[in-house]
Amino acid sequence: MHFDALATELILQIYRSCSTISDVLNLSSTSHRLHQIFAHSPKLSILALAAEAQYGPLEDAIQLITHNASQPAHILRSVPFSLALLKQILEVGRVANKWEDIYPLKKWKHNFEDRRLLTSLERYRLRRALYRLWLYSRAFHNRMHPREGRLYRVVMHERAELLHNWSTAELAEIEDVRDVLRGVLSNSICPSNGTIARKFQKRYPSTEHQISFNIHLNYPPPPPPPTAFQTLFHTTHQVSPSNKYYNSKYHSSGDPYSVFELGAEGWGDEIPHYYVVEDMLKLDPAQILWLRQNTFSKGQVENFVRGLGDWFENNGETFGQTLDFVVGERGGLVEELREEIVEGEVGIVRDRE
C-alpha cells in the first residue's frame, strides 16, 4: 500500500512518533494529503511530543525559559504550550544539542580510546543537567548577587532551595556537566600560560625559542623599542602584535619564532588562572558556547566580559559552594561525590549501565 493511502489515524500516529521537529515539518511537506492532515490536527501536541524527544525534558527547559526575578527560582512554574514557547525551547534546546557533541570530546580527552557517542538516555541526562545549571546561573550569577553577599545565610538558603528540588544523583549530573564547561573555559577560552606553552611546543617541537609571558595580567607587555628606521620615518602599515594573532590561538602569522604576542594571550599561571576560571564559570552554557565559537584572542574575551558589567569581575561562581552545602545537609561529602563521578558511578555516563 502506498504511504499516502494510509488511514488518517495511522498517519497521525506516525506524526506523534517523530523524534525531531524537522521530521514533523518534512513529513507534512511530502504531499498535499499529509499537509492537510497536519494542518487540521492538534499541531501543538504533535510538535510538543517531537520537542520532548529532541530537546527534552521540556519541564526543565520551561523552568529556565520562564524564570524571572519576580519569583523564586525553586518554585515550579506551569505555563500553557504555545508556538511562542516552542520558539524559546528551540533556542535553548539547540544549545544543549551542541553540548551533547562537545561532551564526549572533553569527558574522554585523555583516555580517548574510550570516546564514543552518548546514548539517548545520556543525552537526556546531559540536557536536563544543562538546563538546571543554566537556570542556577540565570538566577544567581547576576548583578543582584555581588561578591559581598555570597556568604549571607539568607542568600545561601535561597540558592540551596533550588538545589533541594533535585536528588543527589541529579546534582552529580550537573557537577559532571559543570566539569566539562570548566574544561572548555580553562583550555580553549582562557588557557593558562602552561597550556599555551605546551601547545606551542607540541606544534613546534624542534624550536628552541621560549614564549615570554606577561606576569602582570591586567596590563599588556611593553612595546619593543623602535628601530632607527622607525624613529626617522613614519608608516601607516605597521601591524600591532595583537592583530597578527587573530588567525589562530597557537599560530602566530605563520612564523613560529614570532612569539612575542603569543605570551600576552595567557591567563596566568596555576593560581591566578584558577580564579579566572572561577569567575568565568558564572557564564551560562550559551555564553560559553558563543565564546568558544567566536573568539580568537584574549582581548576579545575580555571585551565580552567587560560588557557584562563591573559585578562580574573578581566574583567567583557560587554553584560549587552551594553544592557543598546541600550535600553536607544530606550527610555526604562533595569530594566523595566528585570521586564517584570520575569513577563512573554517578553522572551523565555510568559504567554499570
Secondary structure, DSSP 8 states (H G I E B T S, - for coil): --GGGS-HHHHHHHHHT-SSHHHHHHHHTS-HHHHHHHHTS-HHHHHHHHHHHHH--HHHHHHHHT--TTS-TTS-------HHHHHHHHHHHHHHHHHHHHHHHHHTSSSGGG-----HHHHHHHHHHHHHHHHHHHHHSSTTS-GGGTT-HHHHHHHHHHHTTS-HHHHHHHHHHHHHHHHHIIIIIS--HHHHHHHHHHH-TT--------S-TTS--------HHHHH---TT---HHHHTTTBTTB-TT-TT--TTGGGG---SHHHHHHHHHHHTTS-HHHHHHHHHH--SHHHHHHHHHTT-TTSTT----HHHHHHHHHHHTT--HHHHHHHHHTTSSSSS-TT-
